[in-house]
């Protein structure tokens, strides 16, 4: 069967306790063996009554060193909607206790969520580890490839990176129309409002040639135009029924494995190593989200070009790039900080210009 992708270890999803304890996990119909292990009571009914019944599944990865980012993202989503959002928080085993304390001992205790323990062994043979690179492999960045395993009963899900905040109702993003046969909707790099405002002279950074090595025969055989506009995989809506029908996860794993053998990604890779396989699999086979639902580059110098009015109008702000809003130099970090909930354990602290650190109060 292969390795288990992840295990549900903490949940506020609305299932009776007796059902979870009596469930035969061997009959659980998940190809990567998702296993329910623990459960805590659901949100009080009076709170649920205020929110729409239909579940909106939101998947987010939460790594230890960026945990405050995931917290702020979830807080911003929760407070800008009346919809029944359930967060599927993908993390590694050594972060679980910290995350659980942060969620249960703060204003976030009414969130509905499941904590999923991601097993990095699922990536063996699919990711090239370069011992000469100082930046270690971050397995959670690949969680987005396994969406049907993370939310096995959902027909549709939203994936968001941990360096975002949402300023509008997530229901609008969830309702993004996907064309027939499309398994996902992304924000294209060339066409986005973001790039018209912020990015000039970017060269190949927003085309396929910026991510894939067109000198390799395997890439050339695909007959994908090198100047095709790339897209940003940090925020997207997925039709999971279509994803499973087309076996998208297996397709992505195929290209990951081929890259290990043939080094198909561009040596001057413009972005995350998760982007190239997505570009191949979704070439001219994806729908588009409203670009205001992924206003990005706030984590680079380009973010400084945004006007306060534009930032306020954005539905989702994305600090992709080197500078993160919990760090010292990101643009509009004060907008992000409104959604940050201080860590009750004191392990995670914000770094700010005029003080050594922002301590939890």
C-alpha positions as CSV (number, residue, x, y, z in Angstrom):
1,X,0.0,0.0,0.0
2,X,2.9,2.4,0.6
3,X,3.4,4.9,3.3
4,X,0.5,6.6,5.2
5,X,0.3,10.2,4.1
6,X,-1.2,11.5,7.3
7,X,-3.1,10.6,10.4
8,X,-6.0,12.6,12.0
9,X,-4.8,13.1,15.6
10,X,-7.0,15.9,16.8
11,X,-10.4,17.0,15.6
12,X,-13.3,19.2,16.3
13,X,-15.3,17.8,13.4
14,X,-18.9,16.8,14.1
15,X,-18.7,13.0,14.6
16,X,-20.0,11.2,17.6
17,X,-17.3,9.9,19.9
18,X,-18.7,6.3,19.9
19,X,-18.6,6.2,16.1
20,X,-14.9,7.1,16.0
21,X,-14.0,4.6,18.6
22,X,-15.9,1.8,17.0
23,X,-14.8,2.6,13.4
24,X,-12.8,-0.2,11.7
25,X,-9.8,1.8,10.4
26,X,-9.0,-0.9,7.9
27,X,-12.2,-0.3,6.1
28,X,-11.5,3.4,5.8
29,X,-11.6,4.0,2.1
30,X,-8.5,6.2,1.7
31,X,-5.8,5.3,-0.7
32,X,-3.1,6.6,1.7
33,X,-4.5,5.2,4.9
34,X,-5.9,8.3,6.7
35,X,-6.7,7.1,10.2
36,X,-9.0,8.9,12.7
37,X,-7.3,8.5,16.2
38,X,-8.6,11.3,18.5
39,X,-11.6,13.5,18.9
40,X,-12.7,16.4,21.0
41,X,-16.3,17.7,21.3
42,X,-17.8,19.8,18.5
43,X,-18.5,23.5,18.6
44,X,-21.5,24.4,20.8
45,X,-24.8,24.3,18.8
46,X,-25.6,28.0,19.5
47,X,-22.4,28.9,17.6
48,X,-23.1,26.5,14.8
49,X,-26.6,28.0,14.3
50,X,-25.1,31.3,13.5
51,X,-23.1,29.8,10.6
52,X,-24.2,28.2,7.3
53,X,-24.5,24.4,7.4
54,X,-22.5,23.6,4.3
55,X,-18.9,22.6,5.2
56,X,-16.2,24.6,3.5
57,X,-13.0,22.6,3.7
58,X,-9.8,24.7,4.0
59,X,-6.4,22.9,3.9
60,X,-3.4,24.7,5.4
61,X,0.1,23.4,6.3
62,X,1.5,24.4,9.7
63,X,5.2,24.0,10.3
64,X,6.8,24.7,13.6
65,X,9.0,27.6,12.5
66,X,6.0,29.3,10.7
67,X,3.2,28.4,13.1
68,X,2.2,31.9,13.8
69,X,1.5,32.4,10.1
70,X,-1.0,29.5,10.0
71,X,-2.7,30.9,13.1
72,X,-3.2,34.3,11.6
73,X,-4.4,32.9,8.3
74,X,-7.1,30.8,10.1
75,X,-8.1,33.6,12.4
76,X,-8.6,35.9,9.4
77,X,-10.7,33.4,7.5
78,X,-12.9,32.5,10.5
79,X,-13.7,36.1,11.4
80,X,-14.6,37.2,7.9
81,X,-17.3,34.5,7.2
82,X,-20.5,33.1,8.6
83,X,-19.9,29.9,6.7
84,X,-19.2,26.5,8.3
85,X,-15.4,26.4,7.7
86,X,-13.5,23.3,8.8
87,X,-9.7,23.7,8.8
88,X,-7.6,20.7,7.9
89,X,-4.3,21.6,9.4
90,X,-1.4,19.5,8.1
91,X,1.7,19.4,10.3
92,X,4.5,17.1,11.5
93,X,4.4,15.1,14.7
94,X,6.7,17.3,16.7
95,X,4.4,20.3,16.2
96,X,1.1,18.7,17.2
97,X,1.2,19.5,20.9
98,X,2.3,23.2,20.4
99,X,-0.5,23.7,17.8
100,X,-3.1,22.1,20.0
101,X,-2.3,24.3,22.9
102,X,-2.3,27.4,20.7
103,X,-5.8,26.6,19.3
104,X,-7.4,25.5,22.6
105,X,-6.0,28.2,24.9
106,X,-6.8,31.3,22.9
107,X,-9.7,33.0,21.1
108,X,-9.3,30.3,18.4
109,X,-10.9,27.7,20.6
110,X,-14.2,27.9,18.6
111,X,-12.5,27.0,15.3
112,X,-13.6,23.6,13.8
113,X,-10.5,21.8,12.7
114,X,-8.7,18.5,12.2
115,X,-5.0,18.2,12.8
116,X,-3.3,15.9,10.3
117,X,0.1,14.4,11.0
118,X,2.0,14.3,7.6
119,X,4.4,11.4,7.1
120,X,7.4,12.6,5.1
121,X,8.2,9.1,4.0
122,X,5.5,9.4,1.4
123,X,8.0,11.6,-0.5
124,X,10.8,9.1,-0.6
125,X,12.2,8.8,-4.1
126,X,10.2,11.7,-5.2
127,X,12.2,14.7,-4.0
128,X,15.9,15.4,-4.6
129,X,17.7,16.3,-1.4
130,X,20.8,18.4,-2.1
131,X,23.2,18.2,0.9
132,X,25.1,21.3,-0.3
133,X,22.0,23.5,0.1
134,X,21.6,25.2,3.4
135,X,17.8,25.2,3.1
136,X,16.5,21.8,4.2
137,X,13.6,20.0,2.5
138,X,10.3,21.1,3.8
139,X,8.0,18.1,3.4
140,X,4.8,20.1,4.3
141,X,5.0,22.1,1.1
142,X,4.0,19.0,-0.7
143,X,0.8,18.5,1.3
144,X,-1.2,20.2,-1.4
145,X,-0.5,17.3,-3.7
146,X,-2.5,15.0,-1.5
147,X,-5.8,16.9,-1.0
148,X,-8.2,13.9,-1.6
149,X,-6.3,12.0,1.2
150,X,-6.5,15.0,3.5
151,X,-10.2,15.7,3.0
152,X,-11.5,12.3,1.7
153,X,-15.2,13.1,2.0
154,X,-15.2,16.6,0.5
155,X,-16.1,17.3,-3.1
156,X,-14.4,20.6,-3.1
157,X,-11.6,22.2,-1.0
158,X,-9.5,25.4,-0.7
159,X,-5.8,25.2,-0.2
160,X,-4.0,28.3,1.2
161,X,-0.3,28.8,2.2
162,X,0.5,29.9,5.7
163,X,1.7,33.3,4.7
164,X,-1.7,34.8,3.8
165,X,-4.5,36.7,5.5
166,X,-8.1,36.8,4.2
167,X,-10.0,40.1,4.2
168,X,-13.3,38.9,2.7
169,X,-15.7,36.0,2.9
170,X,-14.0,32.8,2.0
171,X,-17.3,31.5,0.7
172,X,-16.8,33.7,-2.4
173,X,-13.5,32.0,-3.2
174,X,-15.1,28.6,-2.5
175,X,-17.8,29.4,-5.1
176,X,-15.2,30.0,-7.8
177,X,-16.7,28.4,-10.9
178,X,-14.5,25.6,-12.4
179,X,-14.9,24.6,-16.0
180,X,-15.9,21.1,-16.8
181,X,-13.0,18.7,-16.6
182,X,-10.9,21.1,-14.5
183,X,-9.6,19.8,-11.2
184,X,-8.4,23.2,-9.9
185,X,-8.5,27.0,-10.2
186,X,-5.4,29.1,-9.7
187,X,-4.4,32.8,-10.1
188,X,-2.3,33.2,-13.3
189,X,0.9,35.1,-12.9
190,X,0.8,37.2,-16.1
191,X,-2.8,38.3,-15.9
192,X,-3.1,39.1,-12.3
193,X,-3.9,42.5,-10.9
194,X,-0.9,42.0,-8.6
195,X,1.6,41.8,-11.4
196,X,0.1,44.8,-13.2
197,X,0.6,46.9,-10.0
198,X,3.9,45.4,-8.7
199,X,6.0,43.5,-11.1
200,X,7.9,45.0,-14.0
201,X,10.8,43.6,-15.9
202,X,10.3,40.2,-14.3
203,X,11.7,38.4,-17.4
204,X,11.0,34.6,-17.4
205,X,10.0,34.6,-13.7
206,X,6.3,34.2,-14.6
207,X,6.5,31.9,-17.6
208,X,7.0,28.2,-17.8
209,X,10.6,28.5,-18.9
210,X,11.3,30.0,-15.5
211,X,10.4,26.8,-13.8
212,X,11.2,24.0,-16.3
213,X,14.4,23.1,-18.2
214,X,13.5,23.2,-21.9
215,X,16.8,21.8,-22.8
216,X,15.6,18.4,-21.5
217,X,14.0,16.1,-24.1
218,X,11.3,15.0,-21.7
219,X,10.1,18.6,-21.3
220,X,10.3,19.3,-25.0
221,X,8.2,16.2,-25.8
222,X,5.3,17.7,-23.8
223,X,5.0,20.5,-26.5
224,X,4.2,23.1,-23.8
225,X,5.0,26.6,-25.0
226,X,7.9,28.1,-23.0
227,X,6.3,31.5,-22.8
228,X,3.0,30.1,-21.3
229,X,2.0,32.1,-18.2
230,X,2.7,30.3,-15.0
231,X,0.4,30.3,-12.0
232,X,0.8,30.6,-8.2
233,X,0.0,27.4,-6.3
234,X,-0.2,29.1,-2.9
235,X,-3.9,29.7,-3.1
236,X,-6.3,27.5,-5.1
237,X,-9.7,25.9,-5.3
238,X,-9.8,22.2,-6.0
239,X,-12.7,20.0,-7.4
240,X,-11.7,16.8,-5.6
241,X,-14.1,14.6,-7.5
242,X,-12.3,15.6,-10.7
243,X,-8.9,15.4,-8.9
244,X,-9.6,11.8,-8.1
245,X,-11.1,11.0,-11.5
246,X,-7.9,12.3,-13.2
247,X,-5.6,10.8,-10.6
248,X,-3.9,14.1,-10.2
249,X,-1.8,13.0,-7.2
250,X,-0.3,10.1,-9.1
251,X,0.4,12.4,-12.0
252,X,2.2,14.9,-9.7
253,X,4.2,12.0,-8.1
254,X,5.2,10.8,-11.5
255,X,6.8,14.1,-12.4
256,X,8.4,14.4,-9.0
257,X,10.1,11.0,-9.5
258,X,11.1,11.8,-13.1
259,X,12.7,15.1,-11.9
260,X,14.8,13.1,-9.4
261,X,16.1,11.0,-12.3
262,X,16.4,13.6,-15.0
263,X,16.6,17.1,-13.3
264,X,13.7,18.6,-15.2
265,X,13.2,21.7,-13.2
266,X,14.9,24.9,-14.2
267,X,18.3,25.5,-12.4
268,X,17.2,29.1,-11.9
269,X,14.0,28.0,-10.4
270,X,11.8,31.1,-10.0
271,X,9.7,29.7,-7.1
272,X,8.9,26.8,-4.9
273,X,9.9,23.2,-6.0
274,X,6.2,22.3,-5.8
275,X,5.4,24.6,-8.7
276,X,6.9,22.7,-11.7
277,X,5.0,19.4,-11.5
278,X,1.7,21.4,-11.0
279,X,2.5,23.5,-14.1
280,X,3.0,20.3,-16.1
281,X,-0.1,18.5,-14.9
282,X,-2.4,21.5,-15.1
283,X,-1.0,22.9,-18.4
284,X,-4.0,24.6,-20.1
285,X,-6.2,22.5,-17.8
286,X,-7.1,24.8,-15.0
287,X,-9.7,27.5,-14.3
288,X,-8.9,30.9,-12.8
289,X,-9.6,32.5,-9.5
290,X,-10.3,36.2,-9.1
291,X,-6.8,37.8,-8.9
292,X,-7.9,39.8,-5.9
293,X,-8.1,36.5,-4.0
294,X,-4.3,36.1,-4.3
295,X,-2.7,39.5,-4.1
296,X,0.9,38.4,-3.8
297,X,4.5,39.5,-3.7
298,X,4.1,41.2,-0.3
299,X,7.1,39.1,0.8
300,X,9.4,40.8,-1.8
301,X,10.5,44.3,-2.6
302,X,7.6,44.5,-5.1
303,X,5.1,44.6,-2.2
304,X,6.3,48.1,-1.3
305,X,4.8,49.4,-4.6
306,X,1.2,48.7,-3.4
307,X,-0.9,51.6,-2.3
308,X,-2.7,51.3,1.1
309,X,-6.0,51.5,-0.9
310,X,-5.1,48.6,-3.0
311,X,-4.0,46.5,0.0
312,X,-7.3,47.3,1.8
313,X,-9.3,46.3,-1.3
314,X,-7.5,42.9,-1.6
315,X,-9.6,39.9,-0.7
316,X,-6.5,37.8,0.2
317,X,-3.0,39.1,0.9
318,X,-0.1,36.8,0.2
319,X,3.4,37.4,1.6
320,X,5.1,35.0,-0.8
321,X,8.8,35.8,-1.2
322,X,11.7,36.0,1.2
323,X,10.2,38.4,3.7
324,X,7.5,37.1,6.0
325,X,5.1,39.3,8.0
326,X,6.2,37.8,11.3
327,X,9.7,38.9,10.5
328,X,11.4,42.3,10.4
329,X,11.1,43.7,6.9
330,X,7.9,42.6,5.2
331,X,5.6,45.2,3.6
332,X,2.3,45.8,5.3
333,X,3.2,43.6,8.3
334,X,0.9,45.7,10.4
335,X,-2.1,44.5,8.3
336,X,-1.1,40.9,9.0
337,X,-0.5,41.5,12.7
338,X,-4.2,42.5,13.2
339,X,-5.0,38.8,12.8
340,X,-2.1,37.3,14.7
341,X,-3.0,35.6,18.0
342,X,0.0,35.6,20.4
343,X,1.4,32.2,21.3
344,X,0.3,31.2,24.9
345,X,3.4,29.1,25.2
346,X,5.8,31.9,24.2
347,X,7.7,29.7,21.8
348,X,6.7,31.8,18.7
349,X,7.4,35.5,18.7
350,X,7.2,38.3,16.2
351,X,10.4,40.0,15.2
352,X,10.0,43.7,14.9
353,X,12.3,46.6,13.9
354,X,12.1,48.6,17.2
355,X,12.3,45.7,19.6
356,X,14.0,42.4,19.9
357,X,10.8,40.5,19.8
358,X,7.1,40.7,20.2
359,X,6.2,38.6,23.2
360,X,2.9,37.0,23.9
361,X,0.9,39.0,26.3
